[in-house]
Amino acid sequence: MGPNMTNITRVLTRIDEINRRLVPSTYQQTPPTNSRFVDVLNDVSRIRRDSHSRSPASGKTSYDELKDVITECAEKYNVDQELIRAMIQVESGWTTDAVSDKGAQGLMQLMPRTAAMLGVEDPFDPAQNIDGGTRYISDLTDKYRGDVEKALAAYNAGPARVDSGNIPEVSRRYVRNIMSIYRRLREAG
């Protein structure tokens, strides 16, 4: 017997009502389309943030601007600088205020719950985001006994999916892209 969806539907309906009151014009333009509770909350956060966001070019940065932060985090968490650079390139394209359609935020695209778990108070602050993202990939690399590709898959799809062996193709592509950039950066020295 499956779960009783009546209560979940009531909760989602109530969330919609509350959000229409909080952000009426923006909410009507882009209503959440997801059916999962956490996805709805992430959509609402994105909608609110989009309504107060900076211009698209305002969050663009570069490796040169963040080199010291990346070096410090690499040393602190024993992660190759080139891996951090490759992750930032793939995750956000060096855009500090990037937000994915799933709600991941900042340079290393931390999900709000993961950011909170890592103590990242402002995921759009480059130093906090890189510190949190580097710590997370370091923890995952430890969990998977040095298997960077498994750690990257868990970073993207979540450890539960990796542990169950159910890694989506999009995550496999993500790992291949990062590893390709990572190898090129290492070869370039």
C-alpha positions in Angstrom: 0.0 0.0 0.0 1.4 3.4 -1.0 1.6 6.6 1.0 -1.5 8.6 1.6 -1.1 11.6 -0.8 -4.1 13.5 0.5 -2.1 15.2 3.3 0.8 16.0 1.0 -1.5 17.5 -1.5 -3.1 19.7 1.2 0.3 20.9 2.3 1.4 21.7 -1.2 -1.9 23.6 -1.8 -1.4 25.5 1.4 2.2 26.4 0.4 0.8 27.7 -2.9 -1.7 29.9 -1.1 0.9 31.3 1.2 3.3 32.1 -1.6 0.7 33.8 -3.7 0.1 36.1 -0.8 3.9 36.7 -0.1 5.0 37.2 -3.7 1.8 37.7 -5.8 3.1 39.1 -9.0 6.2 37.1 -9.3 4.5 33.9 -8.3 1.9 34.3 -10.9 4.5 34.8 -13.6 6.5 31.6 -12.7 4.6 29.2 -10.6 6.4 26.2 -9.2 5.9 23.2 -11.4 7.3 20.5 -9.3 5.2 18.1 -7.2 7.8 17.2 -4.5 7.6 19.4 -1.4 11.3 20.2 -1.3 11.3 21.2 -5.0 8.3 23.5 -4.4 10.2 25.2 -1.6 13.3 25.5 -3.8 11.2 27.0 -6.6 9.7 29.5 -4.3 13.1 30.5 -3.0 14.3 30.9 -6.6 11.3 33.0 -7.5 11.8 35.3 -4.6 15.5 35.7 -5.2 14.9 36.3 -9.0 12.5 39.1 -8.1 15.3 40.8 -6.1 18.3 39.6 -8.2 21.2 41.7 -9.5 21.9 42.1 -13.2 23.1 38.9 -14.9 26.7 40.1 -15.4 27.1 41.3 -11.8 28.0 37.8 -10.5 30.6 36.9 -13.1 34.1 36.4 -11.7 37.3 34.6 -12.7 39.9 32.2 -11.4 42.4 35.0 -11.0 40.0 36.9 -8.7 39.4 33.7 -6.5 42.9 32.1 -6.7 43.7 32.9 -3.1 40.4 31.5 -1.8 40.8 28.3 -3.9 44.4 27.8 -2.8 43.4 28.2 0.8 40.5 25.8 0.6 42.5 23.3 -1.4 45.2 23.2 1.3 42.6 23.2 4.2 40.7 20.2 2.8 43.4 18.4 0.9 41.7 18.8 -2.5 43.5 19.6 -5.7 43.1 23.2 -6.8 42.5 22.0 -10.4 39.5 19.9 -9.2 38.0 22.9 -7.5 38.5 25.0 -10.6 36.9 22.3 -12.8 33.9 22.0 -10.5 33.3 25.7 -10.5 33.6 25.8 -14.3 31.0 23.1 -14.7 28.8 24.0 -11.8 28.4 27.8 -12.4 30.7 29.0 -15.1 32.3 31.3 -12.5 29.0 33.0 -11.8 28.8 33.9 -8.1 25.0 34.4 -8.1 24.1 31.4 -10.2 21.0 29.5 -9.2 20.0 26.2 -10.8 16.5 25.1 -11.6 16.7 22.7 -8.7 17.7 25.6 -6.3 21.5 25.0 -6.1 23.3 28.2 -5.4 26.6 30.0 -6.0 29.8 29.1 -7.6 29.9 25.4 -6.5 26.1 25.1 -6.7 25.3 24.1 -3.1 21.8 23.1 -2.3 20.3 25.1 0.6 20.2 22.1 2.9 23.8 21.1 2.1 24.9 24.7 2.6 23.3 24.8 6.0 24.8 21.5 6.9 28.2 22.8 6.0 27.7 26.1 7.9 27.5 28.3 4.8 25.4 31.3 5.8 25.6 33.1 2.4 26.0 30.7 -0.5 26.4 33.7 -2.8 29.6 34.8 -1.0 32.4 33.2 -3.0 34.7 32.5 -0.1 31.9 30.8 1.9 30.6 28.9 -1.1 34.0 27.6 -2.2 34.9 26.6 1.4 31.6 24.7 1.7 31.8 23.1 -1.7 35.5 22.1 -1.2 34.8 20.7 2.3 31.8 18.7 0.9 33.8 17.2 -2.0 36.6 16.4 0.4 34.1 14.6 2.8 32.7 12.7 -0.2 36.1 11.7 -1.4 36.9 10.3 2.1 33.5 8.5 2.1 34.3 6.8 -1.2 37.9 6.0 -0.2 39.6 8.3 -2.6 37.4 7.6 -5.6 37.0 11.1 -7.0 34.6 10.1 -9.7 32.2 8.5 -7.2 32.6 11.5 -5.0 31.7 13.8 -7.9 28.7 11.7 -8.7 27.5 11.9 -5.1 28.1 15.7 -5.2 25.8 16.0 -8.2 23.2 13.3 -7.6 23.5 12.8 -3.8 25.2 10.1 -1.9 22.0 7.9 -1.6 21.8 7.5 -5.3 25.5 6.6 -5.6 25.2 4.2 -2.6 22.3 2.5 -4.3 24.1 2.2 -7.6 21.4 4.3 -9.3 23.5 7.1 -10.8 21.6 9.1 -13.4 23.1 9.6 -16.9 23.2 13.4 -16.3 25.4 12.8 -13.3 27.7 10.5 -15.3 28.0 13.2 -17.9 28.7 15.7 -15.2 31.5 13.5 -13.8 33.0 13.1 -17.3 32.9 16.9 -18.0 34.6 17.7 -14.7 37.2 15.0 -15.1 38.1 16.2 -18.6 38.6 19.8 -17.4 40.4 18.6 -14.3 42.9 16.5 -16.4 43.5 19.4 -18.8 44.2 21.8 -15.9 46.6 19.3 -14.3 48.5 18.8 -17.6 48.7 22.5 -18.1 50.3 22.7 -14.6 
